[in-house]
Amino acid sequence: MTITTTPSIESRQIVEYKKIVFGEVIIGINAFKDMAAGMRNIFGGRSASYELELQQAREDALREMSERAMEVGANAVVGVDVDYEVLGTGGNMIMVSASGTAVVVQ
């Protein structure tokens, strides 16, 4: 499955547009990762625990979007966009969503 942020795929022709497909993942960040990230916020630096969580959530959202594209008979997704939102009363959940247009290319 070809996945791209561009509206087309160089050297391939889109022969059919199927539908817009989505993949969504909501992850909760546990208290220990929150504490470690809080310390990074005070002293500076990157939060490896959050970065790993976001990386995994992004990969899961793209995989889910790809699976939905295959279900409608597509072999590529173009115009992909990945968004992040903070959810929950304490802001302790993160939603990662991926969307794009499922297409058939030759």
N, C-alpha and C positions, 0 to 999 in steps of 0.2 A: 504494500500500500504506500503510494507516494503521498506525502503530506507536505504542503508548502504554504507559506504566507502570501505568496504572489497569486495574482488572479489567473495565471496560466502556467503551463509547464513547457519550458523551452524544448523544442523539437518533438513535442507530442501535441496531438490535436484533441480537444475536448469534443466528443461526439454526442454526449448526452449529459444534461444536468438532472440530477436526481432530486435532491432536497437539501435543506440546511440540516446539519447534524451537530449534536452537542455531546460533550462529556463533562460531567461535573463530579467533583470530589470535595467533601468537607472533612477537614481534619481537626482534631482537638489537640491542643498543645498541653502536655501535662505540667504539673506544678514544678517539677525539677528542671525541666527545660525553661520554664518561665523564670525561675530563679537565676539560672545560668545566663539567660538572655538579659535579665535585669542587671546583672553584674557587668556584662559587656556594655550595656547602655551607660553605666556610670563611668567605667574605666576606659571605654573605647574598644574598638576591635570588632571583628565579625563574629556572628553567632553561628557556629558550625551546626548546632543542633537544629536551629530553625531552617538553615539553608538546606540541610538534608531532608527535612520534612517537606519543604516547598518543592524540592527537586522530585521527590517521590510522588507528591500529589500532582505535579505537572505531568509527569510521565503517565500516571494512572488516568488523568483526564484525557490526554491525547490517545491513549490506548482505547479507552471507552468510546471516544468519538470515532476512531478508526473502525471499531467493531460495529458501531451503528451504521457507518457508511457501507461496510461489507454486507450488512443485513438488507440493504436496499439495492444491492447489486453494483455498487460503485467500486472502482479500483484506484481512486485517488480522492483527495480532499484538497481543495484550493481555497485561498483567501482566509487561512486559519488565523484566528485571534485568540490569545490566551489572556484571561482576566483574573484578578485576585481581589477578594473582598474579605474584610474582617467581620465576623458574625459573633453572636452571643452577647449576653448582658455584660460580661467582663471583657469582651473582645478576645476571648480565648479560643476561638475557632476561626479557621481560615477556609474560605471556599475558593477553589481553583476551577475555572470553567474554560473549556476550549470549544470553539465553534468554527464551522467552515462549511463550504458547499461541497457535497458529495457529487462526484462526476465520474463519467466513464471516459477514459482516454485511450487513444490508439498510439 
